[in-house]
Amino acid sequence: MRSSIVKLALVLTVATVTASVSVSARVTPGPSLSSIGTLAFGADGTLFAADPMAATIYAIDRGTLSGARDFKVGTNDVASLDEKIAAIAGTAATEVAIKDIAVDPKSHNTFVSVMRGLGAAAQPALFRVDGHGDVSLVSLDTVKFTSVALPNPPAAQTTGRSNRSQSITKMALVDNKLYVTGLSNEEFSSKFWAIPYPFKSADQGTSVEIWHTSHNRFETNAPILTFVPNKTNGKTNFIAGYTCTPLVRFPIADLKPGAKVMGTTIAELGAGNQPIDMVLYTKGGHEYVLMANTRHGVLKISTDQFGTAPGLTTKVDNTAGVPAEAMTSVSGVVQLDLLDATHSVMLMKVGTTFNLSAVVLP
């Protein structure tokens, strides 16, 4: 297995980045990721993997992702997932950084994006957890893929603070467009892209602005960290989560190339917090969002008011707007995704290790 890691490291060499938009389609060698971050699946099982340091998104064909071995459908619980990944990678668990998890809607296996190593020497890798709870390295050597680079990413600084790691923060495929959030190097740096899929090109995206309720100011440079689509009265909106923690509504129809769009802040969930993930689900005939946060734990939010809630326009010291219910039955959640109609899969920190578990949707 160690030889597989070495082979993967040779494949995952640093990509050359330019300011221009590019689209490529290749079979072999596999995608040359310089980093790996957020993941997303299309309904057909296409895996979208973000390389934020290269400001590039890879669309990987599911048929070539499977490999030769058979994987059991589903995702079984895995204790100490970080330690198991480290053992496969031939390193210590302290040198494994799990960046995201995403569930394949076809197999219901969970895919895990990982940076292995420390600092500039860290290498990207992709792992799979199947219905047996088996953890395996996903080889990208011969997968079929296409890719698209985003224009005007933040500078990749080697010293001081760099926003390059936030060039791509979240992705979702909706109506044959891959919606992507992140930062650019422009004055209004917070961006929302709508990229047609199959990939042809990425335009300059939409600049997004919000009224940040806990900061008491307009905000154009904070990235959207997570979002979900919500349909109300035939209109689709994205509900976006920002640090400290406003929830903001953006009509999908407003996301046009070159536009500057002001979102509507429909909730303030509390300061000193970062949203991690949100999933949309239905239970008992009602629709909800399950939202994982760094400080406020897991919140359950009804979508009933998402399309109609008025905007908050003044400073909020605590919470306001659309209400949220704290889910005290789970704690330490650092990543989550929808496993099926009745369960989510959660990565939870327990002591110094990280456990992967399927949890009944509340």
N, C-alpha and C positions, 0 to 999 in steps of 0.2 A: 504493500500500500504506500510505503514511503516513496518508492520509485514513481508511483502515480502522482504524488504531490510534486516531485521534482519536475516531471513532465508538464504538469499543469503550470508550474511557475515559469517554465520556458515559454509556454503558449501565452500566458498573461503578461506580456511585456508592455512597457509604457507606450501609450499611443501618442502620436504626434498631433497636436491640437492647433487649429487655425481659427481665425475669427470668422471665416466664411462658413456658410451652411454646406454640409455635404451629406450625401446619401450613398450607401454602398450595399452591394449584395454579393455575398461570397459563400462558398461551401467549406473550403479548407484552405489554410488552417483556420481554426476557430477564432472567435472574436478576441481581439487583443485588448482586454480590459486593463486599465491602469488602476482602477478602484472598482468597488461595487457597493451600491447603496440600496435604495428603495426598489422593490419588485412589484410587479402587477401581472395578472393573467387576463387574457381575453377569454370570451366564452368558449372559444374553440380550443383553448389550452395553449395558445401562443404565450410564451413568457417574455415579458418586457423587463429588462434589467438595466438599471441606470449606472453609468460610470460618471459620477459627478466630477472627478478630477479632469476628465476629458470632455465634460459637458456633452456627453454622447449617450444615446439610448439604443440598446440592442433588442431587436425582436427575434426570438429564437423559436424555430419551428418545433412544435411539440413532438412530431413523429421522429425527429432525429435526436431529441433530448432524452428519449426513454432508454436508449442503450440496449445491450443484448440481454441483460438479466430481467427476470420478472419481478415486479414489485407488487406487494399486496395492496389492494385498494384501501384507502382511508389513512388516518394518522393515529397511531397508538401513542400513549403517554411515554415520555422519555425523561427519566431522572438524570440530572447532571448533564444536560445536552452539551454544554460548553466543554466539559471534560472529555466527552466521547468524541467531539469534533477535534479537540486538541490531540487525542491519541491517534486519530487517523492522520492528522496533519504532521505528527511527529514533533509537537511542541508542547508548551505548558498552557494550561487553561487561562492563565493571566495574559497570554499573548494572543488570545482569541477574542475578537470584538464582533458580536452578532449585530448586524446592521438592520435586518428586516426579515420577516417571514411572510410567505404568501402561499395560499392553498390552490393547487391545480383543480379547477372545477370539474375536470373529467375523472381524474384518479383520486381526488381528495387527498393526495400526498401533500405534505408541507415542504416547501423549498425554503432554504435558509441562506441568506447572503452573509458572508463572513470576510473580515479583513484579518489576515494571519500575520503576526509580527508586530513590531513597534515602529512608530514614526515613519520616516521616508522609506524604510525597508519593508513596510507591510505589503502583503500580496493579497489580491482578491481570490475568493473561492466560493463555490456554490455546493450546497449539500442538500440531501433529500431525506425526509423521514417518512416511512411507509406505514401500512396498517399493522405490521408486526412490531413497529417501534424500532426497526432497523435504521441506522444512520449510515449514509453512504456519500462519498464524494461524487459529484456530477462532473463527468468529463465533458469539456467543451471543444475537444480537439477537432471533431468532424461534424459538428452541428451545422445545419443550414440556418442562415440568419441574414437579416438586413439591419442597417443602422442609420441613424440620423444624428447630426451634430447640431446643437443649438448655437445661435449667433450671440456674439458679445457677452461671453461669460465673464465673471469676475476674474481678476488677475490671479494666477497661481503663484502666490508669494511663498518664498522659502523662509522668510523671517517675518516676525510680527503677525498681526491678525490677518487672516485671509478668509474671504467669503466663498472661495472656490468650492468647498465641500457642500455648499448650499446652492450650487448651480441647478441641481435637481433635487427636490424634496419629496415629491409625491406624484404618482401617475395613476390614471384610470382610463380605460377604454370605454367610450360611450358613443353609440351610433356611428361606429367606424371612424372615430377620431380619438387619438390618444391625447388626453388632457394632462398637461404637465405644469407643475408649479416650481418656482425657484427664483434665483436672483440673477440679474444681468449686471453689466458694468455701467448701465445708463443712470441718469440722474434719478428717474423714478425706477428703482432697481427691482422692485417686487413684480414678478411676471406670472402670467397665466397663458400658456400656449395651447392651441388646438391644432394638432398635427394629424392630417388625414392618414389613415392606415389602410392598405399598404403604404409605406413611406414613399413620398416623392420629395418633399422639402419641408423645412421648418421656417416659418416667417418670423418676423421680429416680435410677435406675441402681443399681448395686451398688458399695459401697465395698470396695476391695481392699487387703489388707495382706500384706506379705511379711517373711521374715527375710532381711535384706540381708547376705550373707555377707562381703563385703569391708569393709563399714561396721560390722559387728559390732553390729547393732541391728535392732529391728523398724522397718518403714518404711510409713507410710500416706500420705505426701505426694509421693512420687516418681511421675511418670506412667509407664505402660507406653508404650514408644516404638515397638515393633513386635510382632506376634504372628502365629502361624499356627494353624489348627485341626489336630488330630491325632486319629485314631480308633484305639483299641486295645480289643480284646475287646468290640466293640459300643458302647463309651462314647467320647464326644467330649470332648476336653480342648482348651483353648487353651494353647499354649506361648508365654510372653510374655518379651520381653527388656527389661531395665532398664539404666540407666547403671551402669557399673562392675562387672561385667556379669553379674548373676545371670540364669539362665533359670528361669522359674517356671511350674508347672502349675496351671491353674484348670479344674476340671470345669465343662463348659457348664451342667450341671443345677443348679449352685450359684448361677448368676448371676441372682438374683431381685431385683425392685425393693425397695429399702430394706434389703437384707441387707448384712451385713458379713462378708466372706469372707477367710479366710487361705489364701493360695496355698502350694504346696509347692515350695521351691527345689530343683531337681534338678541344677543345675550352676552353677559359678562359672567364668566364662571369662576373668577377669582384670580388675584395677582400671584406672583412668585411661582408660576407653573408653566410647564410646556405640554401641549397636547402631543401624543405619540401616534395614535392610530384611531380611526373611526370605522365602524362597519354598520351597514344598514340592514335591518331584518324586520320580519313581520311575525307577530305572535298574537293569538287571540283576535285576529282581524284588525289589529292596529300596527302601525309602523313605528319603529324606534331606531335610535342610534345608540350604539355602545361605544364609548369613548374612553381610551386609556390615557392617563396623564401622569406626569412625573411626581406631582405633589398631591393632587386631589383624587388620586386613585382612579377607579373605573366608575364612570357615570352613565346612567341610562336616561336618555332624553327622548321624549315623544316628539314626533315630527308634525303633530297636528297644527302647530302654529308657525312652522318654518316658512310657509309661503305668504303669510299675512301679518306676522309680527311687525310692529312699527320699529323704526330705527331708534337706537339710543344715541343721544347727541350731547350728553353732558358727562362729567366725570362720575365714575362709579367706584366706590371704595370697597364694596364687598361683592355681592352678586345682584344681578338684575336681568330682566327680560325673560326669555324662554326658560322655564325651570328645568333643573336636572336633579336626578335622584342618585345618591351615592350607593354603590353596590359594595357593602361591607363584607360580603361572603368571599371575596377574593382580594388579594393584596400583592404588592410587589410586581404588578404586571408591567413589563417593559416592551412587549409587542403583542399584537393580536390580529387575527383575521377570521373571516367567516369560514367555518369548516363545512357546514351543510345547513339545512333549514332549521335545525334545532340546537346546534352546537357551534361555539366558537373555539378556536385553538389559541391558547395563550402561552406566552413565554413569561415565566414568573421567576423573579429573583428570590431565592430562599437561602438565607445566610450568605455564603460566598459563591454559591453555584446557581445555575439557571435550569429550571425544570420546564419541559413542554407538556401541556395538558389540554385535553378536550374538556370544555366546560359547557354545561347546559345554558342556553340563552335565557336570561331572566325575563 
